[in-house]
């Protein structure tokens, strides 16, 4: 009787350990998630040019002079967060000018950066920079 109980306990523990190893090694999520869009699914609202003029000192201190050709006022901060927006990787201060897109087109849902330029004038221990980008604005039909 003791041998049977020992055998049952051993069998249950082996099955329990085997089931834990299966769960820990396999994932229950799909390999890829894909959304197929074409230009027929989008309606173009317009095109906006955004710009930022700023200076950089000692390589890491940044001072913004103008955003979208308006003198920068540190008391008024307008900021927009768009996940996956590419202009930030080209020029981080360009994200500060992105609010202009949503002021002109409040129902914008999809942005495409057509081109982005950064004009840099190197100075002693600093630089004066002008970043510009053209953004096409779309919404879903």
Secondary structure, 3 states (H helix, E strand, C coil): CHHHHHHHHHHHHHHHHHHHHHHHHCCCCCCCCCCCCCHHHEEEEEEEEEEEEEEEECCCEEEEEEECCEECCCCCCCCCCCCCCCHHHHCHHHHHHCHHHHHHCCCCCEEEEEEEEEEEEEECCEEEEEEEEEEEEEEEC
